[in-house]
C-alpha cells in the first residue's frame, strides 16, 4: 500500500519545535491525522528515549500502517481527532508539548477507487473516512430534501448554482437512485461551467464529504480541546487545503473563537488560549509543489499556548 509524501514535512517539524533541534526531545506529541505515518515517523526520529507520540486516525488503512511501527514510544488511537482529550485521559496524559493536524483527505484515500472520494474512478458514492459509520454520500444525494441539498452544496461546496443543481438531483432520483460516481457526474456536468467541469465536480464532492464525515464540527471540537491539553509554550500546527478548513483555524488561533471579535479583559488584553506564531500561513516551496501537487493548496498555521 503506497502513501504519498507528507506535505511540508520539515515546516511541520519546525512548527512543533522539533527542528533544527528538538526543544524537548522527551516531550509528548500528538499526530491527529496519522494517515500513512509519514509525519509520525519523522516526529519519532526527533524524540529521545523518554519521548512519546500518539497517532490518531479513524481509517482502518491507517491502522494497518500504524501496526508496522514497532516503537514503545508510539501509541495508535483508532478514533476521530474530536475525541483527543478523552483518549489522552485514558492514557493518563493531561498535557502535551505539541499537536499536529494535516486536515482533509489523504492522497491514499483519493486513490482508492472503492472509497468513492475521487471523481476519477467510478464507484459507489461512499466517502466515509470511518467505514463503520452509517451515513454515506449516496444517502445524502438520494434522501435529503431539496432545501437541505441546496444548503449543503452552497455552504460546503461554494457552488453558485446550488439551488438549480439541488432541484436537478431531486428530479433525477425520482427515476431511480443515484448510486455511483458516474451517475452523479452525469447530472453535475449539465450544470458545470464549460471548461471547469472537473473543478465543479470536486466542489460538489467536497461538500458531500464534509457532511458525511461531519468534518467542520469535528475540527472545531478538536481545536478547542487542543488548546486545553497543550502545555504553556506547547505548539499547535494545523495544515489545511481549502478555505472552509483554514478559516476556523485562523479565527481560533487569532481570537480564541470561531466567529465575532476576540474578547478582551479589563486591561484590553486579548482573551485567547493561543498566540499565532506566524501572521500569514506558511506555504510549500515551488520545489515541493513540483514534486507533490497536493502541496499546492496547503496552508500551514502555527500557534503557541500562552
C-alpha positions as CSV (number, residue, x, y, z in Angstrom):
1,X,0.0,0.0,0.0
2,X,1.6,3.2,-1.1
3,X,1.0,6.5,0.7
4,X,2.2,9.8,-0.8
5,X,4.9,12.0,0.5
6,X,3.7,14.0,3.6
7,X,3.2,17.7,2.8
8,X,5.6,20.3,4.2
9,X,7.3,17.8,6.5
10,X,10.2,20.0,7.6
11,X,7.9,23.0,8.2
12,X,5.7,20.9,10.4
13,X,8.6,19.7,12.5
14,X,9.9,23.2,12.8
15,X,6.5,24.4,13.8
16,X,6.4,21.7,16.6
17,X,9.9,22.9,17.7
18,X,11.5,19.6,16.8
19,X,13.8,21.0,14.2
20,X,16.6,22.2,13.9
21,X,16.9,20.6,17.3
22,X,14.1,19.3,19.5
23,X,13.2,21.8,22.2
24,X,12.1,18.9,24.3
25,X,13.2,15.5,22.9
26,X,11.5,13.8,25.8
27,X,8.2,15.6,25.4
28,X,4.7,14.2,24.5
29,X,3.4,14.9,21.0
30,X,0.2,14.1,19.1
31,X,-0.2,13.4,15.3
32,X,-4.0,13.8,14.9
33,X,-4.1,12.6,11.3
34,X,-1.8,9.6,11.1
35,X,-2.6,8.5,7.5
36,X,0.4,6.7,6.1
37,X,2.5,7.7,9.1
38,X,4.9,10.0,7.3
39,X,4.7,12.8,9.8
40,X,4.6,10.4,12.8
41,X,7.8,8.6,11.7
42,X,9.6,11.9,11.3
43,X,8.5,13.0,14.8
44,X,9.7,9.8,16.3
45,X,13.1,10.3,14.7
46,X,13.5,13.6,16.6
47,X,12.3,12.3,20.0
48,X,14.6,11.0,22.8
49,X,14.1,7.7,24.7
50,X,11.7,9.4,27.1
51,X,9.5,11.0,24.4
52,X,6.0,9.8,23.5
53,X,3.9,10.1,20.4
54,X,0.2,9.4,20.0
55,X,-1.2,8.9,16.5
56,X,-5.0,9.3,15.9
57,X,-6.9,8.1,12.8
58,X,-10.3,6.7,12.2
59,X,-9.4,5.0,8.9
60,X,-8.7,1.2,9.0
61,X,-6.0,1.6,6.4
62,X,-4.1,4.0,8.7
63,X,-4.4,1.4,11.5
64,X,-2.7,-1.1,9.3
65,X,0.1,1.3,8.6
66,X,0.5,2.1,12.3
67,X,0.8,-1.6,13.1
68,X,4.1,-1.5,11.2
69,X,5.7,0.9,13.7
70,X,7.3,-1.2,16.4
71,X,8.3,1.5,18.9
72,X,7.4,1.6,22.6
73,X,7.2,5.4,22.4
74,X,4.3,5.3,19.9
75,X,0.7,4.6,20.7
76,X,-2.0,4.5,18.0
77,X,-5.6,5.6,18.7
78,X,-8.2,4.3,16.3
79,X,-10.6,7.3,16.7
80,X,-11.6,10.7,15.2
81,X,-9.5,13.6,16.5
82,X,-12.6,15.1,18.0
83,X,-12.0,12.6,20.9
84,X,-8.5,13.9,21.6
85,X,-9.0,14.8,25.2
86,X,-10.9,11.6,26.1
87,X,-8.2,9.3,24.7
88,X,-5.3,11.2,26.2
89,X,-7.0,10.9,29.6
90,X,-7.3,7.1,29.1
91,X,-3.6,7.0,28.6
92,X,-3.1,9.1,31.7
93,X,-1.9,12.1,29.8
94,X,-3.0,15.6,30.9
95,X,-0.8,17.9,28.9
96,X,1.3,17.6,25.7
97,X,4.1,19.6,24.1
98,X,2.9,19.6,20.5
99,X,0.0,18.7,18.3
100,X,0.0,18.3,14.5
101,X,-3.1,18.0,12.3
102,X,-2.9,17.6,8.5
103,X,-6.6,18.2,7.5
104,X,-8.6,17.0,4.6
105,X,-8.5,13.8,2.7
106,X,-5.3,11.8,2.2
107,X,-3.9,11.1,-1.3
108,X,-4.3,7.4,-0.5
109,X,-8.0,7.7,0.2
110,X,-8.5,9.6,-3.1
111,X,-6.5,7.0,-5.0
112,X,-8.6,4.0,-3.7
113,X,-11.5,3.8,-6.2
114,X,-13.9,1.9,-4.0
115,X,-13.9,4.6,-1.3
116,X,-15.9,6.9,-3.7
117,X,-13.8,10.0,-2.8
118,X,-12.5,10.7,-6.3
119,X,-14.2,11.9,-9.4
120,X,-11.6,10.0,-11.5
121,X,-13.0,6.5,-10.8
122,X,-16.5,5.0,-11.0
123,X,-17.5,3.6,-7.6
124,X,-20.3,3.6,-5.1
125,X,-20.9,7.0,-3.6
126,X,-19.4,6.3,-0.2
127,X,-16.9,8.9,1.1
128,X,-16.8,7.7,4.6
129,X,-13.4,8.1,6.3
130,X,-14.6,5.8,9.1
131,X,-16.1,2.9,7.2
132,X,-18.1,1.7,10.2
133,X,-20.1,4.9,10.3
134,X,-23.6,4.8,8.7
135,X,-24.0,8.0,6.6
136,X,-22.8,7.8,3.0
137,X,-22.7,10.3,0.2
138,X,-25.3,8.1,-1.6
139,X,-27.8,8.5,1.3
140,X,-27.4,12.3,1.2
141,X,-27.9,12.6,-2.6
142,X,-30.9,10.2,-2.6
143,X,-32.8,11.0,0.6
144,X,-32.0,14.6,1.7
145,X,-34.7,17.2,0.9
146,X,-34.1,19.7,-1.9
147,X,-33.7,22.6,0.6
148,X,-31.0,20.8,2.6
149,X,-29.1,19.8,-0.6
150,X,-29.2,23.4,-1.7
151,X,-27.7,24.5,1.7
152,X,-25.0,21.8,1.6
153,X,-23.9,22.5,-1.9
154,X,-23.9,26.3,-1.4
155,X,-22.2,26.3,2.0
156,X,-19.7,23.5,1.8
157,X,-19.1,23.3,-2.0
158,X,-19.5,27.0,-2.6
159,X,-21.5,26.2,-5.7
160,X,-23.0,29.3,-7.3
161,X,-26.0,27.5,-8.9
162,X,-26.6,25.2,-5.9
163,X,-30.4,25.7,-6.0
164,X,-30.7,24.6,-9.6
165,X,-28.4,21.6,-9.0
166,X,-30.3,20.5,-5.9
167,X,-33.6,20.6,-7.9
168,X,-32.0,18.6,-10.7
169,X,-30.7,15.9,-8.2
170,X,-34.1,15.5,-6.7
171,X,-35.7,15.3,-10.2
172,X,-33.1,12.7,-11.3
173,X,-33.6,10.4,-8.3
174,X,-37.3,10.1,-9.0
175,X,-36.4,7.9,-11.9
176,X,-34.1,5.8,-9.7
177,X,-31.4,6.2,-7.1
178,X,-28.0,7.9,-7.9
179,X,-25.7,5.2,-6.6
180,X,-22.4,5.7,-8.4
181,X,-19.8,8.4,-9.0
182,X,-20.5,8.4,-12.8
183,X,-24.3,8.6,-12.3
184,X,-23.7,11.7,-10.1
185,X,-21.3,13.2,-12.6
186,X,-23.8,12.9,-15.4
187,X,-26.1,15.3,-13.5
188,X,-23.2,17.6,-12.5
189,X,-21.9,18.1,-16.0
190,X,-25.1,19.6,-17.1
191,X,-24.6,22.4,-14.6
192,X,-20.8,22.9,-14.6
193,X,-19.3,26.0,-16.3
194,X,-17.8,25.0,-19.6
195,X,-14.1,24.0,-19.3
196,X,-14.5,23.8,-15.5
197,X,-16.2,20.5,-15.2
198,X,-13.5,18.9,-13.0
199,X,-13.4,21.8,-10.6
200,X,-17.2,21.8,-10.3
201,X,-17.3,18.1,-9.6
202,X,-14.5,18.5,-7.0
203,X,-16.6,21.2,-5.2
204,X,-19.7,19.0,-5.1
205,X,-17.6,16.0,-3.8
206,X,-16.0,18.3,-1.2
207,X,-19.5,19.3,0.0
208,X,-20.7,15.8,0.3
209,X,-17.5,14.6,2.0
210,X,-17.7,17.3,4.6
211,X,-21.2,16.3,5.6
212,X,-20.6,12.6,5.5
213,X,-17.7,12.9,7.9
214,X,-19.0,15.9,9.9
215,X,-15.6,17.5,9.2
216,X,-16.1,21.1,10.3
217,X,-17.8,20.4,13.6
218,X,-15.1,17.8,14.4
219,X,-12.4,20.4,13.5
220,X,-13.9,23.0,15.9
221,X,-14.1,20.4,18.7
222,X,-10.5,19.4,18.1
223,X,-9.2,22.9,18.1
224,X,-10.9,23.7,21.5
225,X,-9.5,20.5,23.0
226,X,-6.1,21.0,21.6
227,X,-5.9,24.4,23.3
228,X,-6.9,22.8,26.6
229,X,-4.4,19.9,26.5
230,X,-1.3,21.9,25.3
231,X,1.3,22.8,28.0
232,X,2.2,26.5,28.2
233,X,4.7,27.1,25.4
234,X,3.3,24.0,23.5
235,X,2.6,24.3,19.8
236,X,-0.4,23.6,17.7
237,X,0.4,23.0,14.0
238,X,-2.5,22.7,11.5
239,X,-2.4,22.3,7.8
240,X,-5.5,22.9,5.7
241,X,-6.3,22.6,2.0
242,X,-9.3,24.9,1.4
243,X,-10.8,28.0,2.9
244,X,-13.6,26.2,4.8
245,X,-11.0,24.4,6.9
246,X,-8.5,27.3,7.1
247,X,-11.0,29.9,8.2
248,X,-11.9,28.3,11.6
249,X,-8.2,27.5,12.3
250,X,-7.2,31.1,11.6
251,X,-10.0,32.6,13.7
252,X,-9.5,30.3,16.6
253,X,-5.7,30.9,16.7
254,X,-6.1,34.6,16.5
255,X,-9.3,35.2,18.6
256,X,-9.9,32.0,20.6
257,X,-13.3,31.7,18.9
258,X,-14.8,30.9,15.5
259,X,-16.8,34.0,14.9
260,X,-17.1,37.5,16.1
261,X,-14.4,39.7,17.7
262,X,-11.9,38.5,20.2
263,X,-12.9,39.2,23.9
264,X,-10.6,41.4,26.0
265,X,-10.0,41.7,29.7
266,X,-10.3,44.9,31.7
267,X,-6.9,46.0,30.6
268,X,-7.6,45.5,26.9
269,X,-5.6,42.2,26.6
270,X,-7.0,39.6,24.2
271,X,-8.6,36.7,25.9
272,X,-7.4,33.7,23.9
273,X,-5.6,30.5,24.7
274,X,-3.2,30.6,21.8
275,X,-0.9,33.1,20.2
276,X,-0.3,32.8,16.4
277,X,3.4,32.2,15.7
278,X,3.2,33.3,12.0
279,X,1.0,36.2,10.9
280,X,0.4,34.6,7.5
281,X,0.1,30.8,6.7
282,X,3.3,29.0,5.7
283,X,3.1,27.7,2.1
284,X,5.0,25.0,0.3
285,X,8.1,25.8,-1.7
286,X,8.0,25.8,-5.5
287,X,10.2,22.8,-5.5
288,X,7.8,20.8,-3.2
289,X,4.8,21.8,-5.3
290,X,6.6,20.5,-8.4
291,X,7.2,17.1,-6.7
292,X,3.9,16.9,-4.9
293,X,0.8,18.6,-6.4
294,X,-1.1,18.2,-3.2
295,X,1.1,20.8,-1.6
296,X,-0.1,23.5,-4.0
297,X,-3.2,24.4,-1.9
298,X,-1.7,23.6,1.6
299,X,-1.8,26.4,4.2
300,X,0.2,25.8,7.4
301,X,-0.7,27.7,10.6
302,X,1.2,27.5,13.9
303,X,0.2,28.8,17.3
304,X,1.7,28.6,20.8
305,X,-0.1,28.1,24.1
306,X,0.0,31.2,26.2
